Amino acid sequence: MHQKSSSAIAKQVSQFTGTDFLVQDCRSVGGGSINQAYILLGDRLSYFVKFNQPARLSMFEAEALALRQIAQTATIRVPQPICLGITDQHSYLVLEHLNLVGSGDWQSMGRHLAALHQKANADLFGWQQDNTIGSTPQSNPWSASWPEFFTQQRLGYQLKLAQRRGGSFSKSSALLECVAQQLQHQPTPALVHGDLWSGNAAFTAVGQPVIFDPAAYYGDREVDLAMTELFGGFPASFYQGYQQVLPISADYQQRKVIYNLYHILNHFNLFGGGYASQAHRMIEQILRA
């Protein structure tokens, strides 16, 4: 990060927090495949900053809104958004800097996530604005029908995008019809994280569970559970803790494949490679159910 950018961000942080903040050091850290990330260090304070292209400011606006909504439920810790804006070359989001570790009480993580799903309910599926899953647009129009919302706004969109990217998923129509039938369980719309793989959950140094990098909306709470089983998965104690607060339906095992197909298709659209064959296997599994 250029000194000019860090100074401009520090000035805005000072304005938003009411506390003078001068950058003494700027450290680049792993920010995933979508954003650049830095820690701005001052005398007594530090902040976590995400950078992207100026056109990506709306992505950061949606992330900040999601973090605030999750925080307002007082159920599970998230990094507090401080401010966001545009420098001469980048859009950015400034977050509370939490000292996170990968190990902790996963049973507690499960209980806290279940509390979020239990407390933050709505009358419709969707969200108040569109956002992104990774860098892929995620459309969130309000809908009274979960099967309609998930087939059209989630799987349907990813399948169309995959076709434009050269993917060949010839059974798409049959898949969407089958999915609509399999999602007739009438879930209550819950505020979901939306991108809850193991890289987006951790613990503070004192063991408090934390989730971050949301792609939030109101949906079936099982979409979060499903993704926790992708890309390395969460420990068994996480699900034990979750079930202490909310039961997990036996039918979830069938719907899990449907919900995770969304993320595998998204990974194909973002990264290509072997995700196509994984998506084909999942589609066949869904059609056989």
Residue, then its C-alpha position, 0 to 999 in steps of 0.5 A: m500500500h502506498q504511503k499516500s493511500s495509508s495516510a488518507i485511510a488513517k485520516q478517515v479512520s480518525q474522523f469516523t472513530g473520533t480518535d487520532f490514528l497515525v500509521q506507523d507500519c503497514r503489513s501485507v497479509g493474506g486476504g484470499s483470492i479476491n482482495q488485497a489485505y493489510i494491517l495498519l499499525g499505529d501507536r496503540l491501535s491497529y486496523f485490518v484493511k481490504f483493497n480492491q479496484p474502485a469499481r468494487l466499492s459496492m462489494f465492500e458496502a454490502e460486506a459492511l452492511a452484513l457485518r453490522q446486521i450480524a453484530q446487531t443480533a448479539t449472537i456471534r462475533v464479527p469484525q466491526p466495520i469502521c469505514l470504507g471509501i475510495t483512494d486514487q487507485h483502490s476501493y477499501l474497507v477498514l475493519e476492526h483488527l482481531n487477533l485470530v487463531g484457528s483452534g478453539d471451542w468448535q462446539s461453542m462456534g456451533r452454538h453461536l451460529a445456531a443462535l444467529h439462525q434462530k434469532a435473525n429471522a425474516d418473512l421473505f427470502g433474499w436481502q435488501q441489496d445484491n452482494t457478491i459470493g467471492s467476486t461473483p454477483q449474487s442477486n437477492p430479490w425478495s421472494a416468498s418461495w425458497p425453491e423459486f429463490f434458490t433455483q433462479q437466483r442461486l443455481g440458475y444464475q451460476l449455470k447460465l454463467a457457467q455456460r457463458r464460461g464454456g461449461s457444459f451442463s446439459k442436464s440443467s433444466a432437469l436439475l432445476e426442476c428436481v431441485a425445486q421439488q426437493l426444496q419443499h420443506q418450507p424453511t424459515p428465512a434466517l440470516v445466513h453468513g452465506d460463505l461459511w467455509s473453514g477459512n471464514a471462521a476462527f477464534t480470538a486469542v481468548g477463545q471467542p468464536v468469530i465469523f467474517d467475509p460474509a455473503a449474507y442474505y435471508g435463506d435456509r439456515e442449512v446453506d451455512l451448515a452445508m458449506t461448513e462441510l466443504f473445503g476441509g470442513f468443520p470438526a464434529s463438535f461444531y455440529q454437536g454444539y449447533q444441535q444443542v440449540l437447533p435440531i438438524s433435520a435428517d433430510y439435510q443430508q439430501r439438501k446439502v448436496i444441492y446447497n454445495l453445488y452452488h459453491i462448486l459451480n461458483h468455483f468453476n466460474l471463478f477458477g475453472g479446472g476440476y470443479a466442472s467434474q465435481a459439479h457433474r458428479m453432484i448433479e448426477q447425485i441430485l438427479r438420482a435422489 
